[in-house]
Amino acid sequence: MTIETIFNNLTAPLQTILKKEADQLHGDSLIYKLSLYFLTMNLVYAIIKKIPSIALLVTDIKTSPEALDLKLVQASASMYSEALIRYDAKLFQRIFLTLIEQLNFLEVPEITALGRFILVDGSIFHAFSTMAWACYKSTNNAIKMHLAFELNRMIPVQFFSTDANGNEKKALLAMLEAGVTYIADRGYVSFAVFQQIVSLQAFFIIRIKINIKYAVIENLTVIVPDKWQCFFSEVSDSLISFSNDKQKATYRLVTFVAYDETYRITTNRLDLTTGEIIMLYAYRWQIELFFRCIKRTFNALHLGLIVNAV
């Protein structure tokens, strides 16, 4: 498959959305050589070809026969810098969300039968030294991407960024929707967060730290598939209350050992089996794979994936 075929297939759903957004900018394509449409097309091309900087992108579009065949606009590095300032980030976020709404993603029926599930996590990306607001450490700046990844369709559905020290618990609370079950790791543990999730009629499946104290209220029947027995040991399922929780709320706690590591997972989903809770938490790894794709496959370990040479 040629780069032209890949490019055309990937950008086909994007064409109509971009043209509609460009129409709202009133003469954008007449005023700027590197208009919204061509800026986006050039950047998509850079991602497909794994071009690591604007300087190399400028050279590639000038010299590559593939770029000439795709009729990409030739622009200077300064034009990219101006364009990235000119177009608000919210515009690209709107384009992204519109694109997702129009695409036909297949759902995983076994998961959908249990409800709607959102994986939540944050990941740090190094930033430019000139981005003073992104202060992280004395030696470098960074931002944190807070991401909501829908497990049912295996796609990201919401994201926003803060400085690298941004509070992940606050990010989760900003994403909450009633009826959704949020799956997260130990960094999101907070009795106040648990309470707010419950009050908004949402749900959570979150791993807790080993040293959190609790009292068992009732032992529940452990239900896991027989074929799982070779992967897990010391599985327990119970209703508990956390010792330091001022509200003394009742939650559910599933505990098991896998590969010599103990896992404790708390939830307010009382309708799921023990095995379903373990399975759903195990799927949390999908959001890690997504971050790995961005950072490794798309070569975005640094925020300057596309603009580090401007």
ZAKOL-578438 format. One record per residue (C-alpha): residue in three letters; y, x, z; residue number from 0. Coordinates in Angstrom, 1 decimal. Layout:
N
aa; north; east; up; i
Ala; Y; X; Z; NUM $
...
END
This chain:
310
aa; north; east; up; i
Met; 0.0; 0.0; 0.0; 0 $
Thr; 3.4; 1.4; -1.0; 1 $
Ile; 6.5; 1.7; 1.2; 2 $
Glu; 8.2; -0.8; -1.1; 3 $
Thr; 5.4; -3.4; -0.6; 4 $
Ile; 5.4; -2.8; 3.2; 5 $
Phe; 9.2; -3.0; 3.3; 6 $
Asn; 9.4; -6.2; 1.3; 7 $
Asn; 6.6; -7.9; 3.3; 8 $
Leu; 8.2; -7.0; 6.6; 9 $
Thr; 11.7; -8.0; 5.7; 10 $
Ala; 10.9; -11.2; 3.8; 11 $
Pro; 11.3; -13.5; 6.9; 12 $
Leu; 14.5; -11.6; 7.9; 13 $
Gln; 16.4; -12.1; 4.6; 14 $
Thr; 17.4; -15.7; 5.2; 15 $
Ile; 18.4; -15.1; 8.8; 16 $
Leu; 20.5; -12.1; 7.9; 17 $
Lys; 22.3; -14.0; 5.1; 18 $
Lys; 23.1; -16.9; 7.4; 19 $
Glu; 24.5; -14.6; 10.1; 20 $
Ala; 26.5; -12.7; 7.5; 21 $
Asp; 28.1; -16.0; 6.3; 22 $
Gln; 29.5; -16.5; 9.9; 23 $
Leu; 31.2; -13.1; 9.7; 24 $
His; 33.6; -14.3; 6.8; 25 $
Gly; 33.7; -11.7; 4.1; 26 $
Asp; 31.6; -9.1; 5.9; 27 $
Ser; 29.9; -7.9; 2.7; 28 $
Leu; 33.2; -7.7; 0.9; 29 $
Ile; 35.0; -5.7; 3.5; 30 $
Tyr; 32.3; -3.2; 4.5; 31 $
Lys; 30.0; -1.2; 2.4; 32 $
Leu; 27.6; -0.9; 5.3; 33 $
Ser; 27.6; -4.7; 6.0; 34 $
Leu; 25.4; -6.4; 8.6; 35 $
Tyr; 22.8; -7.0; 5.9; 36 $
Phe; 22.6; -3.5; 4.6; 37 $
Leu; 22.9; -1.9; 8.0; 38 $
Thr; 19.8; -3.9; 9.2; 39 $
Met; 17.8; -3.1; 6.0; 40 $
Asn; 18.6; 0.6; 6.3; 41 $
Leu; 17.5; 0.7; 9.9; 42 $
Val; 14.3; -1.2; 9.2; 43 $
Tyr; 13.6; 1.3; 6.5; 44 $
Ala; 14.2; 4.2; 8.9; 45 $
Ile; 11.7; 2.6; 11.4; 46 $
Ile; 9.0; 2.2; 8.8; 47 $
Lys; 9.4; 5.8; 7.6; 48 $
Lys; 9.8; 7.1; 11.2; 49 $
Ile; 13.1; 8.8; 10.3; 50 $
Pro; 14.3; 10.1; 13.7; 51 $
Ser; 18.1; 10.3; 13.2; 52 $
Ile; 21.1; 8.9; 11.2; 53 $
Ala; 21.6; 12.3; 9.6; 54 $
Leu; 18.1; 12.4; 8.2; 55 $
Leu; 18.4; 8.7; 7.2; 56 $
Val; 21.6; 9.5; 5.2; 57 $
Thr; 19.9; 12.3; 3.4; 58 $
Asp; 16.7; 10.3; 2.7; 59 $
Ile; 18.5; 7.3; 1.2; 60 $
Lys; 20.5; 9.6; -1.0; 61 $
Thr; 17.4; 11.6; -2.3; 62 $
Ser; 14.3; 9.5; -1.9; 63 $
Pro; 13.0; 7.6; -5.0; 64 $
Glu; 11.6; 5.0; -2.6; 65 $
Ala; 15.0; 4.3; -1.2; 66 $
Leu; 16.6; 4.1; -4.6; 67 $
Asp; 13.9; 1.6; -5.7; 68 $
Leu; 14.7; -0.6; -2.6; 69 $
Lys; 18.4; -0.5; -3.5; 70 $
Leu; 19.4; 0.6; -0.1; 71 $
Val; 23.1; 1.3; 0.4; 72 $
Gln; 24.2; 4.9; 0.7; 73 $
Ala; 26.5; 5.4; 3.7; 74 $
Ser; 27.8; 8.3; 5.7; 75 $
Ala; 27.0; 9.0; 9.4; 76 $
Ser; 30.4; 7.8; 10.4; 77 $
Met; 29.8; 4.4; 8.7; 78 $
Tyr; 26.7; 3.9; 10.8; 79 $
Ser; 28.7; 4.8; 14.0; 80 $
Glu; 31.4; 2.3; 13.1; 81 $
Ala; 28.9; -0.4; 12.1; 82 $
Leu; 26.9; -0.1; 15.4; 83 $
Ile; 30.2; -0.6; 17.3; 84 $
Arg; 31.4; -3.4; 15.0; 85 $
Tyr; 28.4; -5.7; 15.4; 86 $
Asp; 27.7; -7.0; 18.9; 87 $
Ala; 24.3; -6.4; 20.3; 88 $
Lys; 24.0; -10.1; 21.1; 89 $
Leu; 24.1; -10.8; 17.3; 90 $
Phe; 20.9; -8.7; 16.9; 91 $
Gln; 19.3; -10.4; 19.8; 92 $
Arg; 20.0; -13.8; 18.3; 93 $
Ile; 18.5; -12.6; 15.0; 94 $
Phe; 15.4; -11.4; 16.8; 95 $
Leu; 14.9; -14.7; 18.7; 96 $
Thr; 15.5; -16.7; 15.5; 97 $
Leu; 12.9; -14.6; 13.7; 98 $
Ile; 10.3; -15.1; 16.5; 99 $
Glu; 10.9; -18.9; 16.4; 100 $
Gln; 10.1; -19.0; 12.7; 101 $
Leu; 7.1; -16.8; 12.7; 102 $
Asn; 3.6; -18.4; 13.0; 103 $
Phe; 1.9; -16.5; 15.8; 104 $
Leu; -1.6; -17.4; 16.6; 105 $
Glu; -2.2; -18.3; 20.2; 106 $
Val; -5.2; -17.2; 22.3; 107 $
Pro; -6.8; -20.6; 23.1; 108 $
Glu; -8.8; -19.3; 26.1; 109 $
Ile; -5.5; -18.2; 27.7; 110 $
Thr; -3.4; -21.2; 26.6; 111 $
Ala; -6.0; -23.6; 28.2; 112 $
Leu; -4.9; -22.1; 31.5; 113 $
Gly; -1.2; -22.4; 31.0; 114 $
Arg; 1.7; -20.3; 29.7; 115 $
Phe; 1.8; -16.7; 31.0; 116 $
Ile; 4.6; -14.1; 30.9; 117 $
Leu; 4.1; -10.5; 31.6; 118 $
Val; 7.1; -8.8; 33.2; 119 $
Asp; 7.9; -5.1; 33.5; 120 $
Gly; 10.7; -2.6; 33.0; 121 $
Ser; 10.7; 0.8; 31.3; 122 $
Ile; 13.3; 3.6; 31.2; 123 $
Phe; 14.8; 5.1; 28.0; 124 $
His; 16.9; 8.2; 28.1; 125 $
Ala; 20.5; 7.7; 26.9; 126 $
Phe; 23.4; 9.7; 25.6; 127 $
Ser; 25.4; 11.9; 28.0; 128 $
Thr; 28.6; 10.0; 26.9; 129 $
Met; 27.1; 6.7; 28.2; 130 $
Ala; 28.6; 7.1; 31.7; 131 $
Trp; 27.7; 3.6; 32.7; 132 $
Ala; 24.0; 4.5; 32.3; 133 $
Cys; 24.1; 7.0; 35.1; 134 $
Tyr; 20.5; 7.7; 36.3; 135 $
Lys; 20.2; 11.3; 37.6; 136 $
Ser; 22.6; 14.2; 37.9; 137 $
Thr; 21.0; 15.7; 34.8; 138 $
Asn; 20.7; 12.8; 32.5; 139 $
Asn; 21.7; 9.2; 31.7; 140 $
Ala; 19.2; 6.4; 31.0; 141 $
Ile; 18.9; 2.6; 30.6; 142 $
Lys; 16.1; 0.3; 31.7; 143 $
Met; 14.7; -2.3; 29.4; 144 $
His; 13.5; -5.4; 31.3; 145 $
Leu; 11.0; -7.2; 29.1; 146 $
Ala; 9.2; -10.6; 29.2; 147 $
Phe; 6.0; -10.5; 27.1; 148 $
Glu; 4.3; -13.8; 26.4; 149 $
Leu; 0.5; -13.3; 26.9; 150 $
Asn; -0.4; -16.5; 25.0; 151 $
Arg; 0.8; -15.2; 21.6; 152 $
Met; 1.0; -11.5; 22.5; 153 $
Ile; 4.7; -11.2; 21.6; 154 $
Pro; 7.9; -10.2; 23.5; 155 $
Val; 10.1; -13.3; 24.0; 156 $
Gln; 13.0; -12.0; 26.1; 157 $
Phe; 14.6; -8.7; 27.1; 158 $
Phe; 17.8; -7.2; 28.4; 159 $
Ser; 19.0; -3.8; 29.6; 160 $
Thr; 20.6; -2.4; 32.7; 161 $
Asp; 21.3; 1.1; 33.9; 162 $
Ala; 18.0; 2.9; 34.8; 163 $
Asn; 18.4; 1.9; 38.4; 164 $
Gly; 18.6; -1.8; 37.6; 165 $
Asn; 16.8; -4.0; 40.1; 166 $
Glu; 13.5; -5.3; 38.6; 167 $
Lys; 13.2; -8.2; 41.0; 168 $
Lys; 16.6; -9.6; 40.0; 169 $
Ala; 15.6; -9.2; 36.4; 170 $
Leu; 12.5; -11.3; 37.0; 171 $
Leu; 14.5; -14.0; 38.7; 172 $
Ala; 16.9; -14.1; 35.8; 173 $
Met; 14.0; -14.9; 33.4; 174 $
Leu; 12.3; -17.7; 35.4; 175 $
Glu; 11.3; -20.9; 33.7; 176 $
Ala; 9.6; -23.8; 35.4; 177 $
Gly; 5.8; -24.2; 34.7; 178 $
Val; 5.4; -20.6; 33.6; 179 $
Thr; 3.1; -18.1; 35.4; 180 $
Tyr; 4.6; -14.6; 35.7; 181 $
Ile; 2.3; -11.6; 35.9; 182 $
Ala; 3.7; -8.3; 37.4; 183 $
Asp; 2.8; -5.2; 39.2; 184 $
Arg; 3.7; -4.0; 42.7; 185 $
Gly; 7.3; -3.2; 42.0; 186 $
Tyr; 8.1; -7.0; 42.0; 187 $
Val; 6.7; -7.7; 45.4; 188 $
Ser; 9.2; -9.6; 47.6; 189 $
Phe; 8.7; -12.6; 49.9; 190 $
Ala; 12.1; -13.8; 48.8; 191 $
Val; 11.1; -13.5; 45.1; 192 $
Phe; 7.8; -15.4; 45.8; 193 $
Gln; 9.8; -18.2; 47.5; 194 $
Gln; 12.3; -18.5; 44.6; 195 $
Ile; 9.5; -18.7; 42.1; 196 $
Val; 7.8; -21.5; 44.0; 197 $
Ser; 11.1; -23.3; 44.5; 198 $
Leu; 11.7; -23.3; 40.7; 199 $
Gln; 8.2; -24.8; 40.2; 200 $
Ala; 7.0; -21.6; 38.5; 201 $
Phe; 4.0; -19.4; 39.4; 202 $
Phe; 3.1; -15.8; 39.8; 203 $
Ile; 0.2; -13.4; 39.8; 204 $
Ile; 1.4; -10.1; 41.3; 205 $
Arg; -0.4; -7.1; 42.7; 206 $
Ile; 0.6; -6.2; 46.2; 207 $
Lys; 0.5; -2.9; 48.1; 208 $
Ile; -2.5; -2.1; 50.2; 209 $
Asn; -0.5; -1.7; 53.4; 210 $
Ile; 1.0; -5.2; 53.4; 211 $
Lys; -0.3; -7.1; 56.5; 212 $
Tyr; -1.5; -10.7; 56.3; 213 $
Ala; -3.7; -13.2; 58.1; 214 $
Val; -6.6; -15.0; 56.5; 215 $
Ile; -6.3; -18.8; 56.8; 216 $
Glu; -9.4; -19.8; 54.8; 217 $
Asn; -12.0; -18.0; 52.8; 218 $
Leu; -12.5; -19.4; 49.3; 219 $
Thr; -15.6; -19.4; 47.1; 220 $
Val; -15.7; -16.3; 44.8; 221 $
Ile; -16.3; -17.4; 41.2; 222 $
Val; -16.7; -14.6; 38.7; 223 $
Pro; -19.0; -14.3; 35.6; 224 $
Asp; -22.4; -12.7; 36.5; 225 $
Lys; -21.9; -10.1; 33.8; 226 $
Trp; -18.8; -8.8; 35.6; 227 $
Gln; -20.8; -7.7; 38.6; 228 $
Cys; -21.3; -4.2; 37.2; 229 $
Phe; -17.5; -3.6; 36.9; 230 $
Phe; -16.3; -4.9; 40.3; 231 $
Ser; -17.4; -4.8; 43.9; 232 $
Glu; -16.2; -6.1; 47.2; 233 $
Val; -14.6; -9.2; 45.6; 234 $
Ser; -13.0; -11.7; 48.0; 235 $
Asp; -10.8; -14.8; 47.6; 236 $
Ser; -8.9; -16.4; 50.4; 237 $
Leu; -5.8; -18.3; 51.4; 238 $
Ile; -3.5; -16.1; 53.5; 239 $
Ser; 0.0; -15.8; 55.0; 240 $
Phe; 1.9; -12.6; 55.1; 241 $
Ser; 2.7; -11.3; 58.6; 242 $
Asn; 6.3; -10.4; 57.7; 243 $
Asp; 7.1; -13.5; 55.7; 244 $
Lys; 9.6; -15.5; 57.7; 245 $
Gln; 8.7; -18.6; 55.8; 246 $
Lys; 5.0; -18.2; 56.7; 247 $
Ala; 4.1; -19.6; 53.3; 248 $
Thr; 0.5; -19.9; 52.2; 249 $
Tyr; -0.6; -18.0; 49.2; 250 $
Arg; -3.9; -16.9; 47.6; 251 $
Leu; -5.2; -13.4; 47.7; 252 $
Val; -7.9; -12.0; 45.5; 253 $
Thr; -9.2; -8.5; 46.4; 254 $
Phe; -11.7; -6.4; 44.5; 255 $
Val; -12.6; -2.7; 43.9; 256 $
Ala; -12.8; -1.3; 40.4; 257 $
Tyr; -13.5; 2.3; 39.6; 258 $
Asp; -13.0; 3.2; 43.2; 259 $
Glu; -9.5; 1.7; 43.3; 260 $
Thr; -8.8; -1.4; 45.5; 261 $
Tyr; -6.7; -4.2; 44.0; 262 $
Arg; -5.0; -6.9; 45.9; 263 $
Ile; -3.5; -9.7; 43.8; 264 $
Thr; -1.5; -12.6; 45.3; 265 $
Thr; -0.8; -15.8; 43.5; 266 $
Asn; 0.3; -19.4; 44.1; 267 $
Arg; -2.1; -20.6; 41.4; 268 $
Leu; -4.8; -22.4; 43.4; 269 $
Asp; -6.4; -24.0; 40.4; 270 $
Leu; -7.8; -20.9; 38.8; 271 $
Thr; -11.1; -19.3; 39.5; 272 $
Thr; -11.4; -15.8; 41.0; 273 $
Gly; -12.5; -14.4; 37.7; 274 $
Glu; -9.6; -16.0; 35.8; 275 $
Ile; -7.1; -14.4; 38.2; 276 $
Ile; -8.7; -11.0; 37.7; 277 $
Met; -8.8; -11.4; 34.0; 278 $
Leu; -5.1; -12.5; 33.8; 279 $
Tyr; -3.9; -9.6; 35.9; 280 $
Ala; -6.0; -7.2; 33.7; 281 $
Tyr; -4.1; -8.5; 30.7; 282 $
Arg; -0.9; -7.1; 32.3; 283 $
Trp; -1.8; -3.8; 30.5; 284 $
Gln; -0.6; -5.4; 27.2; 285 $
Ile; 3.0; -4.9; 28.2; 286 $
Glu; 2.3; -1.3; 28.9; 287 $
Leu; 0.9; -1.0; 25.4; 288 $
Phe; 4.0; -2.6; 23.9; 289 $
Phe; 6.2; -0.1; 25.6; 290 $
Arg; 3.9; 2.7; 24.4; 291 $
Cys; 4.3; 1.3; 20.9; 292 $
Ile; 8.1; 1.4; 21.1; 293 $
Lys; 8.2; 4.9; 22.6; 294 $
Arg; 5.4; 6.6; 20.7; 295 $
Thr; 4.7; 4.7; 17.5; 296 $
Phe; 8.4; 4.0; 16.9; 297 $
Asn; 9.3; 7.4; 18.2; 298 $
Ala; 11.8; 5.9; 20.7; 299 $
Leu; 11.2; 8.0; 23.8; 300 $
His; 15.0; 8.4; 23.6; 301 $
Leu; 17.5; 5.7; 23.2; 302 $
Gly; 18.7; 7.7; 20.2; 303 $
Leu; 15.8; 6.7; 18.0; 304 $
Ile; 18.2; 5.8; 15.2; 305 $
Val; 21.6; 7.1; 16.4; 306 $
Asn; 20.9; 10.4; 18.1; 307 $
Ala; 22.6; 12.3; 15.3; 308 $
Val; 25.8; 10.3; 15.0; 309 $
END
